[in-house]
Amino acid sequence: MATDVVGDSQIRKINMTGPIEVRMPKYPDCWETCGSCASGEVVALDVLVKPGDLVDYDQPVLTLETGKTTLDIPSPRAGRVAGVFVAAGDAIAEGQLLITLLPAASLPA
């Protein structure tokens, strides 16, 4: 399974027209050394999409909160949301599956 890194979102491509897994990005190295931004656990503050929604490239799909900051997770591709695997209030782990997308190229015209 190929892995691409696009911006801040890590995605795994099943194939060119199959589902795309959007996972929690790797935490920045500075979170471990300084800890200022990431004090406390990372929590889903708001899930901005639901299955069936059409999303654009770079559109926020999830807002996370740490002890000191909020962070939007953008969509790495345009497409239709196939599944949402987190809910508001859930603790989020590095690499955790957040949503799956059907790429725009695989959608009927």
C-alpha positions as CSV (number, residue, x, y, z in Angstrom):
1,M,0.0,0.0,0.0
2,A,1.5,3.3,-1.1
3,T,1.7,6.2,1.3
4,D,1.7,9.9,0.3
5,V,2.2,12.9,2.5
6,V,0.2,15.9,1.4
7,G,0.5,19.0,3.5
8,D,-0.3,18.2,7.1
9,S,-2.5,15.2,6.3
10,Q,-1.2,11.7,5.8
11,I,-3.2,9.6,3.4
12,R,-3.0,6.0,2.3
13,K,-4.2,5.3,-1.3
14,I,-5.9,1.9,-1.8
15,N,-5.8,2.5,-5.6
16,M,-6.4,5.3,-8.0
17,T,-10.2,5.2,-7.7
18,G,-10.7,3.4,-4.4
19,P,-11.2,4.9,-1.0
20,I,-8.6,7.2,0.5
21,E,-7.9,6.9,4.3
22,V,-7.3,10.2,6.0
23,R,-5.4,9.7,9.2
24,M,-4.2,11.9,12.1
25,P,-0.9,13.4,11.0
26,K,2.3,12.7,12.9
27,Y,2.7,15.0,15.8
28,P,5.4,17.7,15.3
29,D,8.7,16.9,16.9
30,C,8.5,20.1,18.9
31,W,5.5,18.8,20.8
32,E,7.7,16.2,22.5
33,T,10.6,18.6,23.3
34,C,8.6,21.7,24.3
35,G,5.2,20.4,25.1
36,S,3.7,23.9,25.1
37,C,1.2,23.4,22.3
38,A,0.3,19.8,23.1
39,S,-0.2,19.8,26.8
40,G,-3.0,17.3,27.5
41,E,-4.5,14.9,25.0
42,V,-5.5,15.8,21.4
43,V,-9.3,15.8,21.1
44,A,-11.8,16.1,18.2
45,L,-13.4,19.5,18.9
46,D,-15.7,19.4,15.9
47,V,-16.3,17.0,13.0
48,L,-17.1,19.2,10.1
49,V,-18.3,16.5,7.6
50,K,-20.6,13.5,7.5
51,P,-20.9,10.6,5.1
52,G,-22.1,11.7,1.7
53,D,-20.7,15.2,1.9
54,L,-18.7,16.5,-1.1
55,V,-15.4,18.1,0.0
56,D,-12.9,20.2,-1.9
57,Y,-9.1,19.8,-1.7
58,D,-7.8,21.5,1.5
59,Q,-11.3,22.0,3.0
60,P,-11.3,21.5,6.8
61,V,-12.9,18.2,7.7
62,L,-12.1,18.1,11.4
63,T,-11.1,20.5,14.2
64,L,-8.7,19.2,16.9
65,E,-8.0,20.8,20.2
66,T,-4.9,20.3,22.4
67,G,-4.4,21.9,25.8
68,K,-3.2,25.1,24.2
69,T,-4.3,25.3,20.5
70,T,-6.8,24.3,17.9
71,L,-5.9,22.8,14.6
72,D,-8.0,22.1,11.4
73,I,-7.3,18.9,9.5
74,P,-7.8,19.5,5.8
75,S,-9.0,17.1,3.1
76,P,-6.0,15.9,1.1
77,R,-8.2,15.4,-2.0
78,A,-11.5,16.5,-3.4
79,G,-14.2,13.8,-3.2
80,R,-17.2,12.4,-1.3
81,V,-16.9,11.4,2.4
82,A,-17.5,7.7,2.6
83,G,-17.0,7.2,6.3
84,V,-16.4,9.2,9.5
85,F,-14.6,7.3,12.3
86,V,-14.4,9.9,15.0
87,A,-16.9,12.0,16.9
88,A,-16.7,15.3,18.8
89,G,-15.0,14.7,22.1
90,D,-13.0,11.6,21.1
91,A,-9.3,11.5,22.0
92,I,-7.3,11.2,18.8
93,A,-4.1,9.2,18.5
94,E,-1.3,9.7,16.0
95,G,-2.0,7.7,12.8
96,Q,-5.7,7.1,13.8
97,L,-8.2,6.8,10.9
98,L,-10.3,9.9,10.8
99,I,-12.4,9.7,7.6
100,T,-12.4,7.9,4.2
101,L,-13.0,9.6,0.9
102,L,-14.0,8.5,-2.5
103,P,-11.8,10.6,-4.8
104,A,-13.6,13.0,-7.2
105,A,-12.1,11.1,-10.2
106,S,-14.1,8.0,-9.2
107,L,-17.5,9.8,-8.8
108,P,-20.1,9.8,-11.5
109,A,-20.3,13.0,-13.6
